[in-house]
Amino acid sequence: MATVTVRNGIDVQALLDTIEAIRTKPELADFTFRASTNWQQGTASTAQIGAFVHAGDARRS
């Protein structure tokens, strides 16, 4: 059974594996998203995150 090392809530091996995958295939790091914000009054606002694309996969939020 493998030991999972977690630091500050991060699975360290998963992070290292992700870094290596991006080194091998840099386009995996591409990320695009759309956001809009409407100011209400003073410091209040509402924000909405729309469709986004990451690692070549289109998703909708």
C-alpha positions in Angstrom: 0.0 0.0 0.0 1.4 3.4 -1.0 1.7 6.2 1.5 0.0 9.5 0.6 1.9 12.6 1.8 -0.4 15.5 2.3 1.0 19.0 3.1 -1.4 21.9 3.8 -4.2 19.9 2.2 -2.2 19.1 -0.9 -1.5 15.6 -2.1 2.2 16.1 -2.8 2.7 13.2 -5.2 -0.4 14.2 -7.2 1.1 17.8 -7.5 4.5 16.4 -8.6 2.8 14.2 -11.2 0.8 17.2 -12.5 4.0 19.3 -12.8 5.7 16.5 -14.7 2.7 16.0 -17.0 2.8 19.8 -17.8 6.5 19.6 -18.5 5.9 16.8 -20.9 2.8 18.4 -22.5 2.8 22.2 -21.8 -0.6 22.7 -23.5 -2.2 21.0 -20.5 -1.5 24.2 -18.6 -3.7 26.3 -20.9 -6.8 27.7 -19.1 -9.4 30.2 -20.3 -12.5 31.4 -18.5 -15.0 34.2 -18.7 -16.3 36.2 -15.8 -18.6 39.1 -15.3 -19.1 41.3 -12.3 -22.0 43.7 -11.5 -21.4 46.3 -8.8 -24.4 46.7 -6.6 -23.6 49.5 -4.2 -20.5 50.4 -2.2 -18.4 47.3 -1.7 -21.2 44.8 -2.8 -21.1 43.0 -6.1 -22.3 39.9 -7.8 -20.0 37.8 -10.0 -20.7 35.0 -12.5 -18.2 32.6 -14.0 -19.2 31.3 -17.4 -17.9 28.5 -19.6 -14.2 27.6 -19.2 -11.7 25.4 -21.0 -8.8 23.6 -19.3 -6.4 20.9 -20.4 -8.1 20.9 -23.8 -11.5 20.0 -22.3 -14.5 22.4 -22.5 -16.8 22.5 -19.5 -19.6 24.7 -18.3 -20.0 25.9 -14.8 
